Amino acid sequence: MMTRLVLLLTVSAATAITTASQPNTQPNRLDSQIRAEVANFKGKIYLFARNLDTGETYSYNGDERVRTASTIKIAIMIEAWARVAEGKAKWTDELVLTKAARFSGSGILPEMSDGLRLSLQACVRLMMLLSDNTATNMVLDYLGTDSVNERMNSLGFKSTRLMRRVGSGGDTREGKIADNKRFGLGATTPHEMVDILEKLERGQIINAAASKEMVDLMKREQARFAIGRTIPDTVATKYGALDALRSCVGIVYSKQGRIAMAITADDMPVNWSVDNAGYLMISKLSLSLVEGLKTR
């Protein structure tokens, strides 16, 4: 009996040692795949992703500060929701379209006449759903640009910063720093953007109801040029674009889990087509991240 017990213990110990010594090859495979995909890309890639159900992460230059382009509008959205929750603003507050707020690019408001009156809620929705730059400036003129950074700081986000209004003007304190001029509209890191997405998804920004409303708004973004371009899963996203940059942050609600990711492609040849190489690369990388970070 004693011999049999010793044998069982020996086998169990050996099995445990073998299991413990087996490497987790999934992140290694994902890393190899990502590096192969970006190897010949004419530009630079920065990304961070996390499976919100398992906590598993992947980073490729994920802690480097990058230009946000319009993804900084997530931070502006959060400040608007916080003001309303604090009773310092109402969604029905009236904002007026002026020549000073106008900026071309994405959105519909540049086609409208000066004097158009819109609610704060309508402008925030245009900012997030159509990435309307004029609506963004109207919201910023109402909130104040520095308030966005103060909110990010209060929430513990130290890298995500708005530098100014879209186009020019309204420079924040951080935006006046010479070294920050290179970021244009805003700066962040892919890692911190994913942290913001995770807190929103977990109902930890402002309150559970406000967080859910913001995520639901992001689920309705009209453009699906990058994350969500070729997949049927539900996504909550915000994209951004500059001459040489494409960026997208979002959550993919897949069978593999809730995968939050932030991907930036920068220093690319200029091409304003919806088939821009940056959009295509972000789409491809998002598929790899969903598969590579799947729930075991």
C-alpha positions in Angstrom: 0.0 0.0 0.0 2.8 2.4 1.0 4.7 1.6 -2.3 1.6 2.4 -4.3 1.0 5.7 -2.5 4.6 6.7 -3.1 4.3 5.9 -6.8 1.1 7.9 -7.1 2.7 10.9 -5.4 5.7 10.6 -7.6 3.6 10.5 -10.8 1.5 13.5 -9.6 4.5 15.6 -8.8 6.1 14.8 -12.2 2.9 15.7 -14.0 2.7 19.0 -12.1 6.3 19.9 -12.9 5.8 19.1 -16.5 2.6 21.2 -16.7 4.2 24.1 -14.9 7.3 24.0 -17.1 5.3 24.1 -20.4 5.5 27.6 -21.8 2.4 29.6 -22.5 2.9 29.7 -26.3 -0.1 31.8 -27.1 1.5 35.2 -26.5 4.6 34.0 -28.3 2.6 33.0 -31.4 0.7 36.3 -31.3 3.9 38.3 -31.1 5.4 36.4 -34.0 2.3 37.0 -36.0 2.1 40.7 -35.2 5.7 41.3 -36.1 5.4 39.4 -39.3 2.3 41.5 -40.3 4.0 44.8 -39.6 7.4 43.9 -41.0 6.9 45.4 -44.5 4.5 48.2 -43.4 5.5 51.6 -44.7 5.1 53.4 -41.4 5.2 52.8 -37.6 2.8 50.8 -35.5 1.9 51.2 -31.9 -0.6 49.0 -30.2 -1.9 47.6 -26.9 -4.7 45.1 -26.3 -6.3 43.4 -23.3 -8.8 40.6 -23.0 -11.1 42.1 -20.4 -12.3 38.6 -19.4 -9.0 37.0 -18.8 -6.7 40.0 -18.2 -4.2 38.8 -20.8 -2.5 41.6 -22.7 -0.3 42.2 -25.7 1.9 45.3 -26.4 3.9 46.4 -29.4 5.3 49.9 -28.6 2.2 50.2 -26.5 3.7 52.6 -23.9 5.0 55.1 -26.3 3.2 58.4 -26.6 1.4 58.9 -29.9 -0.7 61.5 -31.7 -4.3 60.9 -31.0 -6.0 62.6 -33.9 -9.8 62.3 -33.2 -9.5 59.5 -30.6 -8.9 62.3 -28.1 -12.7 62.9 -28.5 -13.2 60.1 -26.0 -11.7 62.3 -23.3 -13.9 65.2 -24.4 -16.9 62.9 -24.2 -16.0 61.9 -20.7 -15.7 65.5 -19.5 -19.2 66.3 -21.0 -20.8 63.3 -19.3 -19.1 64.2 -16.0 -20.3 67.8 -16.1 -23.9 66.6 -16.6 -23.6 64.0 -13.8 -22.3 66.7 -11.5 -25.2 69.0 -12.3 -22.8 71.6 -13.9 -24.3 71.2 -17.3 -27.5 69.9 -18.9 -27.8 67.9 -22.1 -30.4 70.5 -23.3 -27.9 73.4 -22.9 -27.8 75.3 -26.2 -24.7 75.7 -28.3 -24.6 78.0 -31.3 -22.7 77.4 -34.5 -20.3 80.2 -35.3 -17.6 80.9 -37.9 -14.9 80.6 -35.3 -16.0 77.0 -34.5 -15.9 75.8 -38.1 -13.3 73.3 -39.2 -13.4 71.2 -42.3 -12.7 67.5 -42.5 -15.1 65.0 -40.9 -18.6 65.9 -40.0 -21.7 67.7 -41.3 -21.8 71.0 -39.5 -19.4 72.8 -41.9 -22.3 72.6 -44.4 -24.7 74.3 -42.0 -25.4 78.1 -41.6 -24.0 80.2 -38.8 -26.4 80.7 -36.0 -27.6 77.1 -36.0 -28.6 76.1 -32.4 -27.9 72.7 -31.2 -28.1 71.0 -27.8 -24.9 69.9 -25.9 -26.2 66.3 -26.4 -26.5 66.7 -30.1 -23.0 68.2 -30.5 -21.5 65.4 -28.4 -23.3 62.8 -30.5 -22.1 64.4 -33.8 -18.6 64.5 -32.3 -18.6 60.8 -31.6 -20.8 59.3 -34.3 -19.5 61.3 -37.3 -16.3 62.7 -35.7 -17.6 66.1 -36.5 -14.8 68.6 -35.9 -17.0 71.6 -35.8 -19.2 70.0 -33.2 -16.1 69.1 -31.2 -15.0 72.8 -31.2 -18.5 73.8 -30.1 -18.3 71.4 -27.2 -14.8 72.5 -26.3 -15.8 76.2 -26.4 -18.6 75.3 -23.9 -16.5 73.1 -21.6 -13.1 74.8 -21.8 -10.2 72.9 -23.1 -8.2 72.6 -19.9 -11.1 71.0 -18.1 -10.6 67.9 -20.3 -7.1 67.4 -19.0 -8.1 68.1 -15.5 -10.7 65.4 -15.7 -8.2 62.9 -17.2 -5.8 63.7 -14.4 -8.5 63.3 -11.7 -9.3 59.8 -13.1 -5.7 58.8 -13.0 -4.9 59.0 -16.7 -1.5 60.8 -16.9 -0.7 60.4 -20.6 -3.9 61.3 -22.3 -3.9 65.1 -23.0 -5.8 67.5 -25.2 -3.5 70.1 -26.6 -6.0 72.5 -28.2 -9.2 72.9 -30.2 -9.5 71.2 -33.6 -7.5 73.3 -36.1 -6.1 76.0 -33.8 -6.9 78.1 -30.7 -7.8 77.3 -27.2 -4.4 75.9 -26.4 -4.3 74.0 -23.1 -1.5 74.5 -20.6 0.0 71.2 -21.8 -0.5 72.4 -25.4 1.6 75.4 -24.8 4.6 73.3 -23.9 7.0 73.4 -26.9 7.7 69.6 -26.9 4.0 68.9 -27.0 3.4 70.8 -30.3 4.4 67.7 -32.2 1.3 65.9 -31.1 -1.1 68.4 -32.7 -4.6 67.9 -31.2 -3.8 65.4 -28.5 -1.4 62.8 -27.1 -1.9 59.5 -25.4 -0.4 55.9 -25.2 -2.2 52.9 -26.6 -1.9 51.3 -23.2 -3.7 54.2 -21.4 -6.4 54.3 -24.1 -7.1 50.6 -23.3 -7.2 51.4 -19.6 -9.8 54.1 -20.4 -11.8 51.6 -22.4 -11.7 49.0 -19.7 -12.9 51.4 -17.0 -15.7 52.5 -19.3 -16.7 48.9 -20.0 -16.6 48.0 -16.3 -18.8 51.1 -15.4 -16.0 52.7 -13.4 -15.9 56.2 -15.1 -18.4 58.7 -13.4 -20.9 55.9 -12.6 -22.2 52.7 -14.1 -25.0 54.3 -16.0 -22.9 57.0 -17.5 -20.2 54.5 -18.5 -22.7 52.4 -20.3 -24.2 55.3 -22.1 -20.8 56.3 -23.4 -19.9 52.8 -24.5 -23.3 52.5 -26.2 -22.6 55.7 -28.1 -19.3 54.3 -29.3 -21.1 51.2 -30.5 -23.0 53.5 -32.9 -20.0 55.2 -34.5 -20.9 55.5 -38.2 -17.5 54.8 -39.8 -16.0 51.3 -39.6 -12.8 51.8 -41.6 -10.5 50.1 -39.1 -11.5 48.0 -36.1 -14.8 46.3 -37.1 -14.1 46.7 -40.8 -14.4 43.0 -41.7 -15.8 41.3 -38.6 -19.5 40.7 -37.7 -18.9 41.2 -33.9 -20.3 44.1 -32.1 -17.7 46.8 -31.6 -17.5 50.1 -29.7 -14.9 52.4 -31.4 -13.5 55.8 -32.1 -11.2 56.3 -35.0 -8.9 59.2 -36.0 -7.1 60.3 -39.1 -4.4 62.8 -40.1 -2.4 63.0 -43.3 0.2 60.4 -42.3 -1.7 58.8 -39.4 -4.6 56.4 -38.8 -5.7 55.5 -35.3 -8.5 53.4 -33.8 -9.4 52.4 -30.3 -12.2 50.1 -29.4 -13.7 47.0 -27.8 -14.5 44.0 -29.8 -17.3 41.9 -28.3 -16.2 38.5 -29.7 -16.9 34.9 -28.8 -13.2 34.9 -27.6 -14.0 37.6 -25.0 -14.2 41.3 -24.8 -11.0 42.5 -26.4 -10.1 46.2 -25.8 -7.4 47.5 -28.2 -5.8 50.8 -29.3 -3.8 50.8 -32.5 -2.0 53.7 -34.2 -0.3 53.7 -37.6 1.9 56.7 -38.2 4.5 58.1 -40.5 2.8 56.7 -43.6 2.5 57.9 -47.1 -0.5 60.3 -47.4 -3.6 58.6 -48.8 -7.1 59.7 -47.9 -8.9 56.7 -49.4 -11.0 54.5 -47.1 -8.6 51.8 -48.3 -5.7 53.7 -46.7 -2.9 51.3 -45.7 -3.2 52.3 -42.1 -6.9 51.4 -41.9 -6.2 48.1 -43.6 -3.3 47.3 -41.3 -5.4 48.2 -38.2 -8.2 46.0 -39.4 -5.8 43.1 -39.9 -4.1 43.6 -36.6 -7.4 43.7 -34.8 -8.3 40.3 -36.1 -5.0 38.9 -34.9 -5.5 40.4 -31.5 -9.0 39.0 -31.1 -7.8 35.5 -32.1 -4.5 35.7 -30.2 -6.1 36.9 -26.9 -9.0 34.6 -27.0 -10.4 33.1 -23.8 -8.9 29.7 -23.2 
